[in-house]
Amino acid sequence: TLRTEANKVRMENDGLSQKIRYFDSPDFQEREAKEKLGFRRQEEEVVLLPESLPVSPDEKTENASAEKPRFEANRPNYEKWWKLFFPVN
């Protein structure tokens, strides 16, 4: 039982060591700087998308009674991008 417990502790230590190495890595630090601090690299461009897609004046009058949101927060990002560049008429 002591050997199995020692192996378990050793595996936990290995897992913690891997996490520490990841947290010290430049990839993690860059991701955190982008997500939490809003930083970016010099060569990167930031694109801000509107919360909803623009609607033409004709569509507003035609679909006023059956208006539904064109941009749903629970959709995956690839669907949001697809709808932005290839809107359904």
N, CA, C and O of each residue as an XYZ file, in Angstrom:
356
protein
N       0.819     -1.199      0.000
C       0.000      0.000      0.000
C       0.863      1.263      0.000
O       0.499      2.274     -0.601
N       2.007      1.194      0.680
C       2.887      2.364      0.691
C       3.463      2.635     -0.696
O       3.623      3.791     -1.087
N       3.776      1.572     -1.443
C       4.306      1.760     -2.794
C       3.262      2.380     -3.717
O       3.575      3.277     -4.500
N       2.047      1.914     -3.626
C       0.997      2.492     -4.480
C       0.745      3.944     -4.116
O       0.517      4.782     -4.989
N       0.786      4.238     -2.831
C       0.600      5.625     -2.403
C       1.778      6.496     -2.846
O       1.593      7.646     -3.242
N       2.974      5.945     -2.778
C       4.159      6.685     -3.234
C       4.079      6.931     -4.736
O       4.425      8.016     -5.203
N       3.632      5.949     -5.489
C       3.467      6.126     -6.945
C       2.414      7.183     -7.244
O       2.576      7.986     -8.163
N       1.355      7.183     -6.480
C       0.291      8.177     -6.668
C       0.817      9.583     -6.403
O       0.532     10.507     -7.165
N       1.584      9.747     -5.324
C       2.160     11.048     -4.991
C       3.159     11.466     -6.065
O       3.213     12.638     -6.440
N       3.951     10.513     -6.564
C       4.922     10.807     -7.614
C       4.211     11.274     -8.892
O       4.677     12.198     -9.558
N       3.100     10.644     -9.227
C       2.340     11.041    -10.419
C       1.742     12.435    -10.235
O       1.734     13.235    -11.170
N       1.245     12.725     -9.041
C       0.716     14.062     -8.765
C       1.819     15.113     -8.877
O       1.594     16.195     -9.419
N       3.001     14.799     -8.371
C       4.133     15.720     -8.465
C       4.515     15.959     -9.923
O       4.805     17.090    -10.314
N       4.515     14.896    -10.726
C       4.824     15.049    -12.151
C       3.802     15.956    -12.827
O       4.162     16.812    -13.634
N       2.535     15.768    -12.497
C       1.486     16.613    -13.065
C       1.655     18.075    -12.674
O       1.488     18.971    -13.500
N       1.987     18.307    -11.407
C       2.223     19.680    -10.949
C       3.453     20.289    -11.624
O       3.456     21.473    -11.960
N       4.490     19.484    -11.821
C       5.687     19.975    -12.502
C       5.371     20.378    -13.940
O       5.868     21.391    -14.431
N       4.548     19.585    -14.607
C       4.146     19.921    -15.980
C       3.363     21.227    -16.006
O       3.578     22.061    -16.885
N       2.464     21.411    -15.056
C       1.687     22.652    -14.994
C       2.594     23.860    -14.744
O       2.411     24.916    -15.349
N       3.559     23.699    -13.859
C       4.486     24.795    -13.568
C       5.277     25.158    -14.816
O       5.452     26.339    -15.116
N       5.758     24.153    -15.547
C       6.492     24.421    -16.787
C       5.606     25.138    -17.795
O       6.067     26.048    -18.483
N       4.335     24.739    -17.892
C       3.417     25.393    -18.824
C       3.159     26.847    -18.414
O       3.145     27.737    -19.265
N       2.957     27.086    -17.135
C       2.700     28.449    -16.672
C       3.914     29.358    -16.866
O       3.757     30.570    -17.008
N       5.100     28.798    -16.874
C       6.310     29.565    -17.118
C       6.612     29.737    -18.612
O       7.514     30.493    -18.975
N       5.880     29.057    -19.460
C       6.176     29.090    -20.898
C       5.725     30.421    -21.515
O       4.764     31.031    -21.047
N       6.412     30.860    -22.549
C       6.019     32.097    -23.250
C       4.626     31.999    -23.887
O       3.922     33.004    -23.988
N       4.226     30.796    -24.316
C       2.900     30.629    -24.928
C       1.791     30.969    -23.937
O       0.844     31.679    -24.275
N       1.914     30.457    -22.713
C       0.911     30.747    -21.699
C       0.899     32.233    -21.355
O      -0.166     32.840    -21.235
N       2.072     32.808    -21.199
C       2.160     34.224    -20.834
C       1.575     35.106    -21.927
O       0.908     36.099    -21.636
N       1.822     34.749    -23.188
C       1.251     35.525    -24.296
C      -0.276     35.413    -24.306
O      -0.974     36.412    -24.477
N      -0.785     34.203    -24.125
C      -2.236     34.004    -24.117
C      -2.896     34.789    -22.992
O      -3.933     35.416    -23.208
N      -2.323     34.766    -21.813
C      -2.883     35.505    -20.689
C      -2.826     37.011    -20.931
O      -3.764     37.731    -20.589
N      -1.730     37.488    -21.518
C      -1.606     38.920    -21.807
C      -2.654     39.355    -22.821
O      -3.188     40.460    -22.727
N      -2.950     38.505    -23.778
C      -3.962     38.840    -24.784
C      -5.362     38.815    -24.186
O      -6.145     39.744    -24.383
N      -5.673     37.751    -23.456
C      -7.036     37.576    -22.939
C      -7.359     38.529    -21.794
O      -8.430     39.135    -21.778
N      -6.460     38.664    -20.853
C      -6.775     39.410    -19.638
C      -6.355     40.869    -19.695
O      -6.986     41.719    -19.067
N      -5.292     41.172    -20.444
C      -4.786     42.535    -20.471
C      -5.050     43.249    -21.792
O      -4.847     44.459    -21.895
N      -5.501     42.508    -22.802
C      -5.810     43.119    -24.090
C      -4.585     43.456    -24.925
O      -4.671     44.275    -25.840
N      -3.445     42.839    -24.628
C      -2.239     43.102    -25.401
C      -2.303     42.392    -26.739
O      -3.113     41.485    -26.932
N      -1.447     42.806    -27.664
C      -1.327     42.141    -28.959
C       0.096     42.308    -29.446
O       0.841     43.149    -28.943
N       0.472     41.507    -30.425
C       1.782     41.651    -31.051
C       1.725     42.799    -32.045
O       0.644     43.203    -32.473
N       2.888     43.323    -32.410
C       2.935     44.455    -33.345
C       2.341     44.085    -34.693
O       1.645     44.898    -35.300
N       2.601     42.874    -35.175
C       2.139     42.491    -36.505
C       0.688     42.012    -36.527
O       0.159     41.736    -37.604
N       0.042     41.908    -35.393
C      -1.340     41.443    -35.340
C      -2.317     42.602    -35.500
O      -2.058     43.721    -35.059
N      -3.424     42.312    -36.129
C      -4.513     43.270    -36.265
C      -5.680     42.776    -35.415
O      -5.993     41.585    -35.418
N      -6.312     43.673    -34.702
C      -7.458     43.322    -33.868
C      -8.722     43.716    -34.608
O      -8.832     44.831    -35.120
N      -9.680     42.793    -34.661
C     -10.945     43.041    -35.339
C     -12.056     42.983    -34.300
O     -12.211     41.974    -33.611
N     -12.825     44.053    -34.183
C     -13.970     44.079    -33.279
C     -15.228     43.901    -34.113
O     -15.471     44.654    -35.056
N     -16.015     42.914    -33.765
C     -17.243     42.625    -34.498
C     -18.438     43.185    -33.746
O     -18.440     43.204    -32.515
N     -19.452     43.640    -34.467
C     -20.652     44.144    -33.792
C     -21.399     43.002    -33.115
O     -21.271     41.841    -33.504
N     -22.170     43.346    -32.107
C     -22.961     42.330    -31.407
C     -24.036     41.729    -32.305
O     -24.391     40.559    -32.156
N     -24.551     42.522    -33.230
C     -25.527     41.994    -34.182
C     -25.149     42.489    -35.569
O     -24.528     43.541    -35.721
N     -25.527     41.729    -36.558
C     -25.224     42.110    -37.926
C     -26.134     43.249    -38.359
O     -27.292     43.303    -37.945
N     -25.631     44.159    -39.183
C     -26.481     45.256    -39.639
C     -27.640     44.742    -40.486
O     -27.492     43.790    -41.252
N     -28.780     45.377    -40.340
C     -29.979     44.996    -41.071
C     -30.351     46.153    -41.988
O     -30.376     47.312    -41.574
N     -30.642     45.815    -43.246
C     -31.023     46.860    -44.189
C     -32.401     47.411    -43.830
O     -33.181     46.715    -43.178
N     -32.723     48.640    -44.236
C     -34.032     49.223    -43.900
C     -35.210     48.405    -44.431
O     -36.251     48.337    -43.778
N     -35.064     47.782    -45.606
C     -36.143     46.958    -46.158
C     -36.415     45.743    -45.280
O     -37.569     45.381    -45.052
N     -35.372     45.128    -44.798
C     -35.545     43.960    -43.940
C     -36.193     44.334    -42.617
O     -36.945     43.537    -42.055
N     -35.917     45.530    -42.110
C     -36.503     45.953    -40.837
C     -38.017     46.046    -40.945
O     -38.727     45.609    -40.039
N     -38.521     46.603    -42.031
C     -39.963     46.760    -42.168
C     -40.638     45.439    -42.489
O     -41.745     45.185    -42.015
N     -39.997     44.591    -43.282
C     -40.600     43.310    -43.643
C     -40.657     42.350    -42.461
O     -41.650     41.647    -42.275
N     -39.608     42.320    -41.675
C     -39.507     41.341    -40.595
C     -39.729     41.950    -39.219
O     -39.227     41.414    -38.231
N     -40.448     43.028    -39.124
C     -40.636     43.683    -37.826
C     -41.400     42.790    -36.857
O     -41.086     42.764    -35.667
N     -42.399     42.057    -37.348
C     -43.182     41.224    -36.446
C     -42.456     39.931    -36.086
O     -42.599     39.430    -34.970
N     -41.691     39.398    -37.007
C     -41.008     38.132    -36.759
C     -39.517     38.344    -36.559
O     -38.710     37.541    -37.029
N     -39.141     39.412    -35.868
C     -37.724     39.712    -35.690
C     -37.124     38.767    -34.660
O     -37.653     38.590    -33.563
N     -36.009     38.168    -35.044
C     -35.280     37.301    -34.136
C     -33.819     37.713    -34.176
O     -33.375     38.282    -35.174
N     -33.069     37.448    -33.137
C     -31.672     37.888    -33.124
C     -30.861     37.193    -34.207
O     -30.977     35.985    -34.414
N     -30.024     37.992    -34.907
C     -29.194     37.432    -35.964
C     -27.878     36.910    -35.394
O     -27.162     36.176    -36.075
N     -27.556     37.270    -34.183
C     -26.281     36.908    -33.578
C     -26.566     36.282    -32.230
O     -26.992     36.976    -31.306
N     -26.343     34.999    -32.098
C     -26.629     34.324    -30.841
C     -25.332     34.050    -30.100
O     -24.378     33.528    -30.675
N     -25.300     34.401    -28.838
C     -24.082     34.274    -28.043
C     -23.670     32.822    -27.820
O     -22.494     32.548    -27.580
N     -24.613     31.892    -27.893
C     -24.276     30.502    -27.607
C     -23.785     29.736    -28.832
O     -23.557     28.530    -28.738
N     -23.615     30.389    -29.964
C     -23.109     29.729    -31.166
C     -21.589     29.655    -31.117
O     -20.945     30.515    -30.517
N     -21.007     28.628    -31.748
C     -19.546     28.554    -31.835
C     -18.995     29.687    -32.699
O     -19.702     30.223    -33.552
N     -17.745     30.045    -32.477
C     -17.133     31.156    -33.196
C     -17.120     30.951    -34.706
O     -17.328     31.901    -35.462
N     -16.876     29.721    -35.151
C     -16.816     29.511    -36.591
C     -18.156     29.823    -37.252
O     -18.177     30.315    -38.380
N     -19.273     29.551    -36.581
C     -20.586     29.887    -37.143
C     -20.790     31.399    -37.179
O     -21.360     31.922    -38.136
N     -20.332     32.101    -36.153
C     -20.463     33.557    -36.122
C     -19.672     34.181    -37.268
O     -20.170     35.077    -37.949
N     -18.443     33.713    -37.482
C     -17.635     34.226    -38.583
C     -18.298     33.905    -39.922
O     -18.345     34.759    -40.808
N     -18.808     32.683    -40.076
C     -19.451     32.269    -41.325
C     -20.638     33.180    -41.635
O     -20.794     33.644    -42.764
N     -21.475     33.434    -40.621
C     -22.637     34.291    -40.831
C     -22.234     35.728    -41.148
O     -22.932     36.425    -41.884
N     -21.110     36.168    -40.592
C     -20.653     37.529    -40.873
C     -20.247     37.679    -42.333
O     -20.599     38.665    -42.981
N     -19.506     36.701    -42.851
C     -18.995     36.815    -44.215
C     -19.946     36.248    -45.265
O     -19.864     36.635    -46.431
N     -20.838     35.350    -44.887
C     -21.780     34.759    -45.815
C     -23.189     34.828    -45.230
O     -23.747     33.800    -44.846
N     -23.771     36.027    -45.158
C     -25.099     36.149    -44.551
C     -26.168     35.436    -45.385
O     -26.098     35.391    -46.613
N     -27.141     34.892    -44.692
C     -28.249     34.214    -45.345
C     -29.294     35.261    -45.713
O     -29.712     36.049    -44.864
N     -29.708     35.272    -46.953
C     -30.691     36.271    -47.390
C     -32.079     35.805    -47.199
O     -33.022     36.528    -47.517
